[in-house]
């Protein structure tokens, strides 16, 4: 079983009109794989109220620091943020 950090983000615009992702909620869960971690986190967090635009699932190492991204998953036909680690 692995430890994952699941982060829920909302897309917002700043006063200059540039978009950015704003962290709404973050939860650490244990599961065998990233997709299972995402499903567990969505059950623990009221995502309907958050209405997150994207969700990020990151595999955690044995320490509190992040080790490497596991998967990026869109929520309800909205987009995911892509980044190269």
OpenMM code with the backbone's topology and positions (N, CA, C; nanometers):
from openmm import Vec3, app, unit

residues = "UNK UNK UNK UNK UNK UNK UNK UNK UNK UNK UNK UNK UNK UNK UNK UNK UNK UNK UNK UNK UNK UNK UNK UNK UNK UNK UNK UNK UNK UNK UNK UNK UNK UNK UNK UNK UNK UNK UNK UNK UNK UNK UNK UNK UNK UNK UNK UNK UNK UNK UNK UNK UNK UNK UNK UNK UNK UNK UNK UNK UNK UNK UNK UNK UNK UNK UNK UNK UNK UNK UNK UNK UNK UNK UNK UNK UNK UNK UNK UNK UNK UNK UNK UNK UNK".split()
positions = [
    Vec3(0.0844, -0.1177, 0.0000),
    Vec3(0.0000, 0.0000, 0.0000),
    Vec3(0.0892, 0.1244, 0.0000),
    Vec3(0.0522, 0.2235, -0.0807),
    Vec3(0.1293, 0.3472, -0.0944),
    Vec3(0.0535, 0.4649, -0.0344),
    Vec3(0.1273, 0.5701, -0.0019),
    Vec3(0.0687, 0.6957, 0.0457),
    Vec3(0.0610, 0.7932, -0.0708),
    Vec3(-0.0554, 0.8546, -0.0884),
    Vec3(-0.0773, 0.9524, -0.1941),
    Vec3(-0.1317, 1.0812, -0.1346),
    Vec3(-0.0962, 1.1931, -0.1960),
    Vec3(-0.1545, 1.3231, -0.1613),
    Vec3(-0.2432, 1.3643, -0.2781),
    Vec3(-0.3711, 1.3854, -0.2487),
    Vec3(-0.4684, 1.4232, -0.3509),
    Vec3(-0.5050, 1.5691, -0.3271),
    Vec3(-0.4844, 1.6518, -0.4299),
    Vec3(-0.5098, 1.7960, -0.4198),
    Vec3(-0.6201, 1.8360, -0.5164),
    Vec3(-0.7159, 1.9117, -0.4683),
    Vec3(-0.8280, 1.9599, -0.5479),
    Vec3(-0.8057, 2.1083, -0.5773),
    Vec3(-0.8107, 2.1464, -0.7052),
    Vec3(-0.7824, 2.2836, -0.7474),
    Vec3(-0.9011, 2.3451, -0.8215),
    Vec3(-0.9115, 2.4761, -0.8115),
    Vec3(-1.0096, 2.5549, -0.8857),
    Vec3(-0.9345, 2.6519, -0.9753),
    Vec3(-0.9783, 2.6653, -1.1010),
    Vec3(-0.9190, 2.7631, -1.1933),
    Vec3(-0.9777, 2.9006, -1.1641),
    Vec3(-0.8911, 2.9981, -1.1420),
    Vec3(-0.9341, 3.1349, -1.1154),
    Vec3(-0.8574, 3.2308, -1.2050),
    Vec3(-0.9062, 3.3540, -1.2169),
    Vec3(-0.8359, 3.4584, -1.2923),
    Vec3(-0.7925, 3.5675, -1.1954),
    Vec3(-0.6697, 3.6170, -1.2150),
    Vec3(-0.6253, 3.7290, -1.1325),
    Vec3(-0.6709, 3.8597, -1.1951),
    Vec3(-0.6360, 3.9712, -1.1366),
    Vec3(-0.6826, 4.1013, -1.1853),
    Vec3(-0.6270, 4.1363, -1.3231),
    Vec3(-0.5176, 4.0700, -1.3637),
    Vec3(-0.4613, 4.0916, -1.4968),
    Vec3(-0.5233, 4.0000, -1.6017),
    Vec3(-0.6149, 3.9133, -1.5597),
    Vec3(-0.6805, 3.8223, -1.6525),
    Vec3(-0.6056, 3.6917, -1.6758),
    Vec3(-0.4969, 3.6711, -1.6032),
    Vec3(-0.4214, 3.5474, -1.6164),
    Vec3(-0.4820, 3.4408, -1.5247),
    Vec3(-0.4954, 3.3204, -1.5783),
    Vec3(-0.5539, 3.2140, -1.4973),
    Vec3(-0.4470, 3.1469, -1.4109),
    Vec3(-0.4904, 3.0958, -1.2993),
    Vec3(-0.4023, 3.0208, -1.2105),
    Vec3(-0.4879, 2.9189, -1.1368),
    Vec3(-0.4225, 2.8157, -1.0854),
    Vec3(-0.4980, 2.7158, -1.0095),
    Vec3(-0.4813, 2.7443, -0.8609),
    Vec3(-0.5928, 2.7411, -0.7926),
    Vec3(-0.5978, 2.7716, -0.6497),
    Vec3(-0.6315, 2.6434, -0.5739),
    Vec3(-0.5468, 2.6063, -0.4789),
    Vec3(-0.5701, 2.4868, -0.3993),
    Vec3(-0.6929, 2.5054, -0.3113),
    Vec3(-0.7889, 2.4130, -0.3243),
    Vec3(-0.9096, 2.4181, -0.2428),
    Vec3(-0.9024, 2.3231, -0.1244),
    Vec3(-0.8515, 2.2042, -0.1486),
    Vec3(-0.8481, 2.1020, -0.0446),
    Vec3(-0.7392, 2.0028, -0.0773),
    Vec3(-0.6750, 1.9494, 0.0241),
    Vec3(-0.5687, 1.8508, 0.0068),
    Vec3(-0.5869, 1.7426, 0.1124),
    Vec3(-0.5734, 1.6177, 0.0706),
    Vec3(-0.5937, 1.5070, 0.1636),
    Vec3(-0.4933, 1.3964, 0.1310),
    Vec3(-0.4391, 1.3338, 0.2342),
    Vec3(-0.3474, 1.2213, 0.2181),
    Vec3(-0.4253, 1.0922, 0.2413),
    Vec3(-0.4071, 0.9959, 0.1500),
    Vec3(-0.4755, 0.8671, 0.1594),
    Vec3(-0.3779, 0.7540, 0.1309),
    Vec3(-0.4152, 0.6347, 0.1723),
    Vec3(-0.3374, 0.5155, 0.1413),
    Vec3(-0.4172, 0.4292, 0.0448),
    Vec3(-0.3502, 0.3832, -0.0621),
    Vec3(-0.4148, 0.2938, -0.1572),
    Vec3(-0.3075, 0.2202, -0.2366),
    Vec3(-0.3530, 0.1254, -0.3179),
    Vec3(-0.2603, 0.0457, -0.3979),
    Vec3(-0.2185, 0.1158, -0.5262),
    Vec3(-0.3014, 0.2054, -0.5774),
    Vec3(-0.2710, 0.2734, -0.7038),
    Vec3(-0.3331, 0.4125, -0.7066),
    Vec3(-0.2839, 0.5003, -0.7957),
    Vec3(-0.3308, 0.6391, -0.8008),
    Vec3(-0.4812, 0.6534, -0.8259),
    Vec3(-0.5364, 0.5744, -0.9169),
    Vec3(-0.6789, 0.5885, -0.9471),
    Vec3(-0.7648, 0.5512, -0.8260),
    Vec3(-0.7208, 0.4538, -0.7497),
    Vec3(-0.7906, 0.4149, -0.6283),
    Vec3(-0.7801, 0.5260, -0.5235),
    Vec3(-0.6634, 0.5908, -0.5152),
    Vec3(-0.6450, 0.7030, -0.4224),
    Vec3(-0.7392, 0.8172, -0.4574),
    Vec3(-0.7554, 0.8443, -0.5863),
    Vec3(-0.8451, 0.9504, -0.6316),
    Vec3(-0.9892, 0.9194, -0.5919),
    Vec3(-1.0344, 0.7975, -0.6148),
    Vec3(-1.1723, 0.7603, -0.5799),
    Vec3(-1.1958, 0.7705, -0.4294),
    Vec3(-1.0990, 0.7274, -0.3496),
    Vec3(-1.1109, 0.7354, -0.2043),
    Vec3(-1.1178, 0.8809, -0.1582),
    Vec3(-1.0305, 0.9649, -0.2122),
    Vec3(-1.0287, 1.1061, -0.1733),
    Vec3(-1.1582, 1.1762, -0.2118),
    Vec3(-1.2128, 1.1437, -0.3297),
    Vec3(-1.3388, 1.2065, -0.3714),
    Vec3(-1.4537, 1.1677, -0.2788),
    Vec3(-1.4470, 1.0475, -0.2213),
    Vec3(-1.5500, 1.0065, -0.1253),
    Vec3(-1.5330, 1.0791, 0.0079),
    Vec3(-1.4089, 1.1107, 0.0458),
    Vec3(-1.3826, 1.1761, 0.1742),
    Vec3(-1.4027, 1.3266, 0.1696),
    Vec3(-1.3935, 1.3844, 0.0502),
    Vec3(-1.4061, 1.5297, 0.0325),
    Vec3(-1.5371, 1.5568, -0.0402),
    Vec3(-1.6070, 1.6601, -0.0003),
    Vec3(-1.7320, 1.6975, -0.0670),
    Vec3(-1.6981, 1.7721, -0.1958),
    Vec3(-1.6651, 1.6964, -0.3015),
    Vec3(-1.6236, 1.7573, -0.4269),
    Vec3(-1.7385, 1.8315, -0.4961),
    Vec3(-1.8610, 1.7947, -0.4695),
    Vec3(-1.9747, 1.8671, -0.5270),
    Vec3(-1.9738, 2.0122, -0.4792),
    Vec3(-1.9427, 2.0318, -0.3518),
    Vec3(-1.9378, 2.1677, -0.2970),
    Vec3(-1.8149, 2.2427, -0.3477),
    Vec3(-1.7014, 2.1705, -0.3566),
    Vec3(-1.5791, 2.2338, -0.4050),
    Vec3(-1.5890, 2.2696, -0.5529),
    Vec3(-1.6512, 2.1804, -0.6312),
    Vec3(-1.6602, 2.1982, -0.7756),
    Vec3(-1.5213, 2.2195, -0.8357),
    Vec3(-1.4287, 2.1325, -0.8007),
    Vec3(-1.2890, 2.1429, -0.8451),
    Vec3(-1.2794, 2.1306, -0.9965),
    Vec3(-1.1858, 2.2053, -1.0546),
    Vec3(-1.1613, 2.1982, -1.1984),
    Vec3(-1.0569, 2.0940, -1.2329),
    Vec3(-0.9664, 2.0664, -1.1420),
    Vec3(-0.8682, 1.9608, -1.1651),
    Vec3(-0.8247, 1.9010, -1.0331),
    Vec3(-0.7781, 1.7781, -1.0430),
    Vec3(-0.7323, 1.7034, -0.9264),
    Vec3(-0.5939, 1.6504, -0.9575),
    Vec3(-0.5044, 1.6614, -0.8606),
    Vec3(-0.3673, 1.6144, -0.8766),
    Vec3(-0.3422, 1.5053, -0.7733),
    Vec3(-0.2916, 1.3915, -0.8181),
    Vec3(-0.2592, 1.2806, -0.7292),
    Vec3(-0.1086, 1.2598, -0.7335),
    Vec3(-0.0443, 1.2682, -0.6175),
    Vec3(0.1017, 1.2580, -0.6109),
    Vec3(0.1399, 1.1470, -0.5139),
    Vec3(0.2309, 1.0619, -0.5579),
    Vec3(0.2845, 0.9567, -0.4727),
    Vec3(0.3795, 1.0200, -0.3726),
    Vec3(0.3591, 0.9903, -0.2441),
    Vec3(0.4459, 1.0433, -0.1394),
    Vec3(0.5531, 0.9413, -0.1057),
    Vec3(0.6709, 0.9894, -0.0742),
    Vec3(0.7774, 0.8999, -0.0293),
    Vec3(0.7567, 0.8689, 0.1182),
    Vec3(0.8557, 0.8105, 0.1809),
    Vec3(0.8481, 0.7817, 0.3234),
    Vec3(0.8554, 0.9067, 0.4083),
    Vec3(0.8938, 1.0201, 0.3486),
    Vec3(0.9018, 1.1468, 0.4233),
    Vec3(0.7845, 1.2344, 0.3840),
    Vec3(0.7672, 1.3446, 0.4545),
    Vec3(0.6567, 1.4341, 0.4196),
    Vec3(0.6756, 1.5043, 0.2855),
    Vec3(0.7992, 1.5119, 0.2339),
    Vec3(0.8206, 1.5785, 0.1059),
    Vec3(0.7637, 1.4949, -0.0079),
    Vec3(0.7310, 1.5616, -0.1158),
    Vec3(0.6785, 1.4926, -0.2328),
    Vec3(0.7920, 1.4253, -0.3082),
    Vec3(0.7645, 1.3058, -0.3612),
    Vec3(0.8673, 1.2368, -0.4377),
    Vec3(0.8480, 1.2577, -0.5871),
    Vec3(0.7395, 1.2092, -0.6446),
    Vec3(0.7144, 1.2320, -0.7864),
    Vec3(0.5658, 1.2210, -0.8163),
    Vec3(0.5204, 1.2973, -0.9197),
    Vec3(0.3786, 1.2934, -0.9552),
    Vec3(0.3396, 1.1556, -1.0069),
    Vec3(0.2206, 1.1118, -0.9713),
    Vec3(0.1734, 0.9814, -1.0157),
    Vec3(0.0755, 0.9952, -1.1317),
    Vec3(-0.0199, 1.0872, -1.1210),
    Vec3(-0.1219, 1.0997, -1.2254),
    Vec3(-0.1909, 1.2347, -1.2109),
    Vec3(-0.2399, 1.2871, -1.3210),
    Vec3(-0.3233, 1.4067, -1.3203),
    Vec3(-0.4568, 1.3653, -1.3790),
    Vec3(-0.5645, 1.3990, -1.3124),
    Vec3(-0.6948, 1.3516, -1.3557),
    Vec3(-0.7956, 1.4648, -1.3559),
    Vec3(-0.8677, 1.4822, -1.4668),
    Vec3(-0.9726, 1.5849, -1.4701),
    Vec3(-1.0939, 1.5423, -1.3890),
    Vec3(-1.1680, 1.6395, -1.3455),
    Vec3(-1.2905, 1.6146, -1.2707),
    Vec3(-1.4075, 1.6569, -1.3580),
    Vec3(-1.4986, 1.5654, -1.3846),
    Vec3(-1.6221, 1.5936, -1.4587),
    Vec3(-1.6014, 1.6797, -1.5818),
    Vec3(-1.5282, 1.6289, -1.6777),
    Vec3(-1.5054, 1.6890, -1.8095),
    Vec3(-1.4341, 1.8238, -1.8074),
    Vec3(-1.3823, 1.8636, -1.6945),
    Vec3(-1.2993, 1.9832, -1.6912),
    Vec3(-1.1555, 1.9418, -1.7149),
    Vec3(-1.0638, 2.0326, -1.7275),
    Vec3(-0.9291, 1.9967, -1.7717),
    Vec3(-0.8341, 1.9667, -1.6570),
    Vec3(-0.7273, 1.9003, -1.6905),
    Vec3(-0.6197, 1.8709, -1.5949),
    Vec3(-0.5011, 1.9590, -1.6292),
    Vec3(-0.4226, 1.9924, -1.5312),
    Vec3(-0.3003, 2.0673, -1.5540),
    Vec3(-0.1898, 1.9693, -1.5845),
    Vec3(-0.1149, 1.9944, -1.6882),
    Vec3(-0.0022, 1.9092, -1.7228),
    Vec3(0.1263, 1.9809, -1.6868),
    Vec3(0.2196, 1.9071, -1.6301),
    Vec3(0.3512, 1.9635, -1.6052),
    Vec3(0.4523, 1.8498, -1.6108),
    Vec3(0.5717, 1.8822, -1.6476),
    Vec3(0.6752, 1.7811, -1.6577),
    Vec3(0.7608, 1.7885, -1.5332),
    Vec3(0.7777, 1.6737, -1.4673),
    Vec3(0.8575, 1.6710, -1.3445),
    Vec3(0.9973, 1.6231, -1.3742),
] * unit.nanometer
topology = app.Topology()
chain = topology.addChain("A")
for resn in residues:
    res = topology.addResidue(resn, chain)
    for name in ("N", "CA", "C"):
        topology.addAtom(name, app.Element.getBySymbol(name[0]), res)
